[in-house]
């Protein structure tokens, strides 16, 4: 739900780089997803593949947009290359990513929006995109539960030495000793979480019942309440935490700072026999250093679903390291994490009231009456969409307050913001997604929402042209001393000197 709602609102709301959603001009939208082949028809909720196209084809085409979907993204003659010169929007995923290089961005002269239907934008040259004025959006937190559960599974697979037993059954063998000689309980082990964002926090909560010793490292400490709930202890120095851990789980994003962070030297600081789970990004690890450490036994088991590059070639060395539990990139693409969840969501939108101005322009959708132009689409998906202008500035009996306890999604704008405080967050027990239909999330208590695992999305860059033009207008009004002349006309006056004495070029 989070992915599709935000993606749909983003494509229609920012693809045209205007402030409002229902732009009359058609956009060329290209989606690149993996091909599901015979699996495509086995589950109607399976929408993250090329065949189902995120489940948004009908909606996009009903808005007059052209939607081209392919899995073919490699090489100069691929399908993507045929459309790169005139596409306006590119939708991709971390599971079958398009590596959007500076070279590709130069070719994509019309490109306005790069949307990752998932989490992580490290497949995009962000500097080149920013220099070109291209909006980059990802659906942060949309699959946090999926990935956290997957990490817990991988920890247990490694600790309990599950896979040798599985292979024995497949191979017709039966040798309990071949499994049990290195199978342990998780209870009492020290688990270190490297990166305690949304996924890391959820993993800490899921590990608590196993009676582990929980440590975590991040730039920021988690809330005292969550520390108390999980018993997790903060360690500021990465190199201090590593030798203490029986299990290390990597949850940091891939940045220039974290690229290659686990090199030969840092891996050497790990406890001998350590188990590593990495569902973050493969490039955080030095590929050969992992191979060497697994081969020597310094790393006793390595599991994850991320590779460098993706898809992984047949000769990727991690396919052949001992005691691995690797899979393709699947942890964040369960049916639940995909967009078309069958359960109905309660979505509340808070916008200003337009009154008599509503009907003057069919493109004017950023008001209560037009409700962003997405009511028909949301309700066709079985969701309940409640729209109001009453944003609780008038006190505890406002319209929003009536729905806060059971809403799943809150859509607001910077022009008529809902101030999402820690207090409001506590009341909103079901809240999963906070979407700002515009730029800026300063009306949201980001720490409180992160602690609660709530996804926060804003449409970065969506109104950049609007704001830049407005700034230019205001500069000229001030420099040319426009307003005194305007008021003279209104007041029936005519005094040129009263204007020109402080008017400049």
Phi, psi and omega per residue, in radians:
X1 nan -0.838 -3.089
X2 -1.063 -0.798 -3.098
X3 -1.083 -0.875 -3.035
X4 -1.218 -0.732 -3.124
X5 -1.068 -0.843 -3.104
X6 -1.180 -0.683 3.137
X7 -1.099 -0.806 -3.110
X8 -1.127 -0.773 3.128
X9 -1.114 -0.631 -3.121
X10 -1.199 -0.849 -3.106
X11 -1.031 -0.822 -3.080
X12 -1.381 -0.447 -3.080
X13 -1.541 -0.456 -3.054
X14 -2.175 -0.194 -3.095
X15 -1.007 -0.532 -3.108
X16 -1.617 -0.044 -3.120
X17 1.027 0.502 2.994
X18 -1.994 3.007 -3.044
X19 -1.323 -0.505 -3.030
X20 -1.866 2.839 -2.901
X21 -1.509 -0.786 -2.960
X22 -1.484 1.037 3.120
X23 -1.132 2.350 -3.058
X24 -1.262 -0.317 -3.070
X25 -1.476 2.414 -3.108
X26 -1.291 2.456 3.084
X27 -1.954 2.588 3.044
X28 -1.693 1.982 -3.069
X29 -1.966 2.206 3.137
X30 -1.987 2.197 3.065
X31 -1.950 2.323 3.129
X32 -2.084 1.971 -3.096
X33 -2.380 2.806 3.099
X34 -1.213 2.679 3.136
X35 -1.526 2.349 -3.109
X36 -1.683 -0.322 3.126
X37 0.923 -2.170 -3.031
X38 -1.197 -0.252 -3.134
X39 -1.474 -0.217 -3.023
X40 -1.048 -0.629 -3.029
X41 -1.658 0.050 -3.023
X42 -1.434 -0.308 -3.116
X43 -2.596 2.057 -3.102
X44 -1.140 -0.296 3.123
X45 -1.522 -0.082 -3.104
X46 -1.460 1.594 -3.006
X47 -1.946 -0.050 -3.044
X48 -1.499 0.348 -3.111
X49 -1.996 2.985 -3.104
X50 -1.094 -0.658 -3.090
X51 -1.128 -0.717 -3.114
X52 -1.559 -0.343 2.976
X53 0.986 0.683 -3.125
X54 1.202 0.031 3.135
X55 1.289 0.333 -3.066
X56 -2.043 0.148 -3.080
X57 -1.058 -0.892 -3.074
X58 -1.028 -0.742 -3.104
X59 -1.153 -0.813 -3.137
X60 -1.090 -0.784 -3.104
X61 -1.202 -0.516 3.076
X62 -1.170 -0.376 3.096
X63 -1.587 0.064 3.077
X64 1.576 0.145 -3.127
X65 -1.558 2.696 3.058
X66 -1.689 2.184 -3.051
X67 -2.110 1.943 -3.115
X68 -1.944 2.230 -3.087
X69 -2.165 2.375 -3.125
X70 -2.634 2.837 2.951
X71 -1.877 -0.071 -2.983
X72 -1.575 1.813 -3.001
X73 -2.258 0.001 -3.041
X74 -1.910 2.434 3.016
X75 1.573 2.795 -3.044
X76 -1.188 -0.344 -3.101
X77 -1.896 0.292 -3.107
X78 -1.282 2.907 -3.115
X79 -1.076 -0.687 3.136
X80 -1.018 -0.718 -3.120
X81 -1.056 -0.515 -3.124
X82 -1.192 -0.387 -3.042
X83 -1.978 -0.108 -2.970
X84 -1.122 -0.526 -3.033
X85 -1.265 -0.423 -3.057
X86 -2.266 0.202 3.107
X87 -1.353 2.561 3.108
X88 -1.721 -0.544 -3.086
X89 -2.338 2.393 3.016
X90 -2.135 2.142 3.070
X91 -1.890 2.231 3.122
X92 -2.444 3.095 -3.134
X93 -2.342 2.815 3.056
X94 -1.240 -0.247 -3.039
X95 -1.501 -0.384 3.114
X96 -2.597 1.151 -2.905
X97 -1.327 2.570 2.866
X98 -1.577 2.137 3.094
X99 -1.413 1.776 -3.021
X100 -1.551 1.620 -3.100
X101 -1.501 2.968 3.056
X102 -1.046 -0.617 3.125
X103 -1.110 -0.767 3.121
X104 -1.129 -0.709 -3.124
X105 -1.098 -0.642 3.096
X106 -1.105 -0.627 3.132
X107 -1.264 -0.560 -3.012
X108 -1.496 1.287 -3.014
X109 -1.111 -0.494 -3.083
X110 -1.716 -0.024 -2.990
X111 -1.136 2.220 -3.119
X112 -2.051 -0.509 -3.042
X113 -2.441 2.277 2.991
X114 -1.978 1.989 -3.069
X115 -1.999 2.137 3.012
X116 -1.678 2.001 3.099
X117 -1.432 1.260 -3.050
X118 2.776 -2.733 -3.040
X119 -2.092 2.323 3.098
X120 1.876 2.223 -3.139
X121 -2.101 0.430 -3.080
X122 -1.281 -0.139 3.051
X123 -1.474 0.015 -3.108
X124 -1.990 2.380 2.992
X125 -1.331 1.664 -2.991
X126 -1.163 -0.583 3.131
X127 -1.166 -0.779 3.127
X128 -1.117 -0.684 3.115
X129 -1.129 -0.758 3.133
X130 -1.122 -0.749 3.134
X131 -1.077 -0.545 -3.136
X132 -1.529 -0.034 3.139
X133 1.269 0.463 -3.119
X134 -1.575 2.305 3.077
X135 -1.302 2.295 3.082
X136 -2.045 2.147 -3.101
X137 -2.249 2.370 2.947
X138 -2.247 2.814 -3.056
X139 -1.735 1.295 -3.044
X140 -1.003 2.312 3.058
X141 1.436 -0.068 -3.013
X142 -1.109 -0.524 -3.122
X143 -2.131 0.499 -3.075
X144 -1.063 -0.746 3.127
X145 -1.088 -0.778 3.124
X146 -0.957 -0.866 -3.064
X147 -1.217 -0.708 3.134
X148 -1.086 -0.762 3.104
X149 -1.107 -0.715 3.130
X150 -1.089 -0.716 3.124
X151 -1.105 -0.734 3.096
X152 -1.048 -0.767 3.097
X153 -1.012 -0.808 -3.098
X154 -1.144 -0.660 3.064
X155 -1.002 -0.835 -3.114
X156 -1.160 -0.674 3.096
X157 -1.020 -0.757 -3.128
X158 -1.283 -0.839 -3.061
X159 -1.096 -0.721 -3.055
X160 -1.589 0.049 3.077
X161 0.951 0.872 -3.017
X162 -1.199 -0.761 -2.909
X163 -1.140 -0.651 3.066
X164 -1.004 -0.668 3.096
X165 -1.149 -0.692 3.091
X166 -1.068 -0.791 -3.126
X167 -1.151 -0.591 3.081
X168 -1.041 -0.775 3.138
X169 -1.109 -0.772 3.134
X170 -1.079 -0.676 -3.039
X171 -1.550 0.034 -3.136
X172 1.323 0.397 -3.083
X173 -1.800 2.987 3.073
X174 -2.754 1.754 -3.088
X175 -2.530 1.543 -3.060
X176 -1.033 -0.668 -3.116
X177 -1.088 -0.572 3.137
X178 -1.146 -0.282 3.075
X179 -1.765 -0.883 -2.944
X180 -1.180 -0.389 -3.048
X181 -1.142 -0.305 3.094
X182 -2.403 0.582 3.076
X183 -1.834 2.318 -3.058
X184 -2.295 2.941 2.933
X185 -1.561 2.645 3.078
X186 -1.347 -0.513 -3.130
X187 -0.970 2.313 3.109
X188 1.506 -0.199 3.121
X189 -1.351 2.723 3.061
X190 -1.716 2.085 -3.122
X191 -1.953 2.209 3.119
X192 -1.884 2.167 3.115
X193 -1.745 2.027 -3.138
X194 -1.724 1.694 -3.048
X195 1.869 1.777 -3.061
X196 -1.933 0.979 3.022
X197 -1.470 -2.593 -3.100
X198 -0.990 -0.843 -3.091
X199 -1.206 -0.789 -3.135
X200 -1.024 -0.729 3.121
X201 -1.124 -0.767 3.125
X202 -1.105 -0.648 3.117
X203 -1.168 -0.731 3.091
X204 -0.991 -0.757 3.134
X205 -1.125 -0.646 -3.118
X206 -1.333 -0.426 3.123
X207 -1.434 -0.384 -3.075
X208 -0.887 -0.805 -3.095
X209 -1.140 -0.241 -3.116
X210 -1.477 -0.009 3.124
X211 0.980 0.774 3.025
X212 -1.491 2.902 2.878
X213 -1.575 2.016 -3.016
X214 -1.826 2.177 3.036
X215 -2.107 2.686 3.059
X216 -2.563 2.654 3.109
X217 -2.268 2.313 3.101
X218 -2.818 2.994 3.046
X219 -1.176 -0.603 -3.084
X220 -2.129 2.587 3.068
X221 -1.346 2.609 3.013
X222 -1.292 3.013 -3.080
X223 -1.155 2.602 3.075
X224 -0.979 -0.594 3.136
X225 -1.115 -0.753 3.141
X226 -1.245 -0.644 3.050
X227 -1.024 -0.762 3.139
X228 -1.163 -0.731 -3.121
X229 -1.089 -0.723 -3.026
X230 -1.696 -0.347 -3.042
X231 1.333 0.220 -3.094
X232 -1.285 2.498 -3.140
X233 -2.012 2.375 -3.085
X234 -1.472 2.435 3.008
X235 -2.284 2.031 -3.054
X236 -1.226 -0.591 -3.030
X237 -1.701 2.037 -3.122
X238 -1.021 -0.728 -3.078
X239 -1.262 -0.253 3.063
X240 -1.473 -0.662 -3.089
X241 -1.252 -0.614 -2.961
X242 -1.062 -0.795 -3.104
X243 -1.175 -0.230 -3.109
X244 -1.492 -0.231 -2.888
X245 -1.709 2.360 2.947
X246 -1.435 -0.555 3.128
X247 -2.291 2.334 3.080
X248 -2.103 2.228 3.107
X249 -2.031 2.180 -3.044
X250 -1.751 2.145 -3.107
X251 -2.301 0.335 -3.134
X252 -1.444 2.607 3.019
X253 -1.240 2.796 3.071
X254 -1.509 2.007 3.069
X255 -2.287 3.077 3.077
X256 -1.070 -0.521 3.135
X257 -1.293 -0.623 -3.079
X258 -1.648 -0.173 3.128
X259 -1.080 2.164 -3.133
X260 1.213 0.331 -3.069
X261 -1.046 -0.666 3.099
X262 -1.671 1.429 3.103
X263 -1.656 -3.024 -3.091
X264 -1.005 -0.727 -3.099
X265 -1.152 -0.793 -3.099
X266 -1.244 -0.664 3.084
X267 -1.070 -0.589 3.098
X268 -1.103 -0.360 3.127
X269 -1.463 -0.200 3.122
X270 -1.244 2.647 3.056
X271 -1.050 2.405 3.093
X272 -1.119 2.285 -3.094
X273 1.577 0.215 -3.136
X274 -1.135 2.639 3.018
X275 -1.916 2.361 -3.074
X276 -2.138 2.326 2.992
X277 -2.070 2.206 -3.130
X278 -2.361 1.739 3.007
X279 -1.845 0.209 -3.085
X280 -1.442 -1.530 3.053
X281 -2.568 2.441 -3.059
X282 -1.133 -0.582 -3.060
X283 -1.218 -0.129 3.002
X284 -1.174 -0.445 3.124
X285 -1.720 2.557 2.927
X286 -1.384 1.991 -3.005
X287 -0.932 -0.883 -3.078
X288 -1.225 -0.586 3.122
X289 -1.107 -0.640 3.083
X290 -1.158 -0.765 3.121
X291 -1.018 -0.832 -3.092
X292 -1.122 -0.749 -3.094
X293 -1.213 -0.631 3.076
X294 -1.208 -0.671 -3.132
X295 -1.163 -0.607 -3.135
X296 -1.455 -0.245 -3.092
X297 1.585 -0.030 3.099
X298 -1.081 -0.735 2.917
X299 -1.694 2.051 -3.064
X300 -1.467 -0.284 3.110
X301 -2.947 2.423 -3.115
X302 -2.300 2.263 3.136
X303 -2.406 2.578 3.102
X304 3.041 3.129 3.128
X305 -2.263 0.197 -3.102
X306 -1.957 2.478 -3.038
X307 -2.355 2.806 3.062
X308 -2.365 1.855 0.070
X309 -1.527 -3.121 3.042
X310 -2.170 2.407 -0.158
X311 -1.070 2.649 -3.107
X312 -1.294 2.331 3.083
X313 -1.163 2.811 -3.107
X314 -1.049 -0.511 -3.088
X315 -1.686 0.284 3.110
X316 -1.064 2.251 -3.021
X317 -1.104 -0.411 -3.135
X318 -1.217 -0.305 3.071
X319 -1.155 -0.363 -2.948
X320 -2.070 0.091 3.122
X321 -1.278 2.616 -3.136
X322 -1.229 2.612 3.014
X323 0.986 0.686 3.077
X324 -1.704 2.768 3.043
X325 -2.341 1.038 -3.074
X326 -1.568 2.629 3.025
X327 -2.422 2.946 2.905
X328 -1.045 3.002 -3.045
X329 -1.310 1.626 -3.026
X330 -2.247 -0.174 -2.938
X331 -1.049 -0.568 -3.081
X332 -1.805 0.298 -3.057
X333 -2.195 0.618 3.015
X334 -1.163 2.904 3.113
X335 -1.036 -0.706 -3.132
X336 -1.093 -0.617 -3.088
X337 -1.407 -0.254 3.099
X338 -1.345 2.935 -2.853
X339 -1.247 -0.775 -2.950
X340 -1.501 1.047 3.075
X341 -1.118 2.373 -3.036
X342 -1.278 -0.315 -3.089
X343 -1.385 2.446 -3.110
X344 -1.242 2.443 3.093
X345 -1.958 2.575 3.045
X346 -1.681 2.009 -3.063
X347 -1.987 2.203 3.139
X348 -1.982 2.193 3.072
X349 -1.957 2.319 -3.137
X350 -2.097 1.959 -3.097
X351 -2.372 2.866 3.095
X352 -1.277 2.726 -3.136
X353 -1.537 2.336 -3.097
X354 -1.699 -0.334 3.114
X355 0.934 -2.164 -3.022
X356 -1.219 -0.245 -3.116
X357 -1.451 -0.183 -3.039
X358 -0.956 -0.813 -2.990
X359 -1.526 0.036 -3.035
X360 -1.395 -0.311 -3.099
X361 -2.634 2.050 -3.102
X362 -1.145 -0.296 3.112
X363 -1.517 -0.090 -3.091
X364 -1.468 1.593 -3.024
X365 -1.997 -0.009 -3.053
X366 -1.488 0.384 -3.099
X367 -2.061 2.964 3.139
X368 -0.975 -0.812 -3.031
X369 -1.067 -0.692 -3.115
X370 -1.587 -0.353 2.985
X371 0.973 0.691 -3.135
X372 1.198 0.048 3.132
X373 1.279 0.340 -3.060
X374 -2.061 0.135 -3.084
X375 -1.070 -0.874 -3.072
X376 -1.032 -0.753 -3.115
X377 -1.140 -0.823 -3.135
X378 -1.078 -0.774 -3.103
X379 -1.224 -0.497 3.074
X380 -1.186 -0.370 3.097
X381 -1.585 0.069 3.084
X382 1.552 0.161 -3.122
X383 -1.591 2.718 3.097
X384 -1.745 2.187 -3.037
X385 -2.097 1.954 -3.133
X386 -1.926 2.234 -3.077
X387 -2.156 2.396 -3.130
X388 -2.617 2.817 2.978
X389 -1.815 -0.019 -3.029
X390 -1.527 1.664 -2.974
X391 -1.755 0.438 3.036
X392 1.324 0.177 3.009
X393 -1.200 -0.344 -3.102
X394 -1.609 0.118 3.032
X395 1.978 -3.037 -2.969
X396 -1.238 -0.159 -3.122
X397 -1.788 0.316 -3.105
X398 -1.255 2.921 -3.098
X399 -1.086 -0.716 -3.134
X400 -1.041 -0.707 -3.089
X401 -1.051 -0.505 -3.135
X402 -1.216 -0.391 -3.045
X403 -1.966 -0.116 -2.967
X404 -1.108 -0.546 -3.017
X405 -1.274 -0.407 -3.079
X406 -2.258 0.208 3.103
X407 -1.359 2.571 3.119
X408 -1.746 -0.536 -3.093
X409 -2.345 2.385 3.011
X410 -2.128 2.146 3.079
X411 -1.900 2.216 3.127
X412 -2.428 3.092 -3.140
X413 -2.337 2.809 3.057
X414 -1.232 -0.259 -3.045
X415 -1.507 -0.359 3.129
X416 -2.618 1.126 -2.897
X417 -1.315 2.607 2.856
X418 -1.627 2.152 3.114
X419 -1.437 1.809 -3.043
X420 -1.543 1.624 -3.109
X421 -1.519 2.970 3.061
X422 -1.039 -0.610 3.132
X423 -1.131 -0.784 3.107
X424 -1.107 -0.705 -3.129
X425 -1.043 -0.703 3.127
X426 -1.092 -0.632 3.124
X427 -1.242 -0.569 -3.017
X428 -1.503 1.296 -3.017
X429 -1.137 -0.503 -3.086
X430 -1.711 -0.006 -2.999
X431 -1.138 2.245 -3.124
X432 -2.060 -0.527 -3.031
X433 -2.432 2.271 2.983
X434 -1.968 1.975 -3.083
X435 -1.994 2.106 3.024
X436 -1.660 2.001 3.121
X437 -1.437 1.246 -3.066
X438 2.774 -2.787 -3.036
X439 -2.015 2.320 3.083
X440 1.884 2.254 3.125
X441 -2.105 0.444 -3.075
X442 -1.278 -0.140 3.052
X443 -1.487 0.042 -3.091
X444 -2.010 2.358 3.007
X445 -1.324 1.680 -2.993
X446 -1.166 -0.597 -3.136
X447 -1.164 -0.780 -3.123
X448 -1.109 -0.707 -3.132
X449 -1.227 -0.667 3.102
X450 -1.111 -0.747 3.117
X451 -1.072 -0.561 -3.125
X452 -1.526 -0.039 -3.138
X453 1.243 0.456 -3.129
X454 -1.519 2.302 3.087
X455 -1.279 2.294 3.086
X456 -2.066 2.140 -3.122
X457 -2.229 2.339 2.959
X458 -2.221 2.745 -3.065
X459 -1.652 1.327 -3.043
X460 -1.009 2.292 3.074
X461 1.401 -0.016 -3.016
X462 -1.105 -0.558 -3.125
X463 -2.090 0.489 -3.089
X464 -1.057 -0.759 3.126
X465 -1.096 -0.794 3.121
X466 -0.946 -0.861 -3.077
X467 -1.193 -0.725 3.141
X468 -1.092 -0.742 3.112
X469 -1.125 -0.687 3.117
X470 -1.104 -0.721 3.118
X471 -1.096 -0.739 3.108
X472 -1.062 -0.770 3.111
X473 -1.015 -0.785 -3.095
X474 -1.166 -0.636 3.057
X475 -1.030 -0.855 -3.104
X476 -1.137 -0.688 3.096
X477 -1.017 -0.748 -3.121
X478 -1.271 -0.859 -3.072
X479 -1.098 -0.710 -3.061
X480 -1.587 0.054 3.077
X481 0.932 0.865 -3.018
X482 -1.169 -0.770 -2.912
X483 -1.122 -0.650 3.070
X484 -1.010 -0.699 3.090
X485 -1.124 -0.707 3.110
X486 -1.058 -0.790 -3.123
X487 -1.190 -0.571 3.064
X488 -1.038 -0.773 3.125
X489 -1.089 -0.773 -3.140
X490 -1.077 -0.688 -3.046
X491 -1.549 0.029 -3.141
X492 1.322 0.387 -3.110
X493 -1.740 3.013 3.068
X494 -2.793 1.555 -3.050
X495 -2.348 1.571 -3.062
X496 -1.050 -0.684 -3.109
X497 -1.080 -0.559 3.122
X498 -1.153 -0.277 3.078
X499 -1.749 -0.901 -2.936
X500 -1.244 -0.327 -3.081
X501 -1.133 -0.256 3.081
X502 -2.462 0.592 3.059
X503 -1.844 2.321 -3.058
X504 -2.321 2.893 2.931
X505 -1.495 nan nan
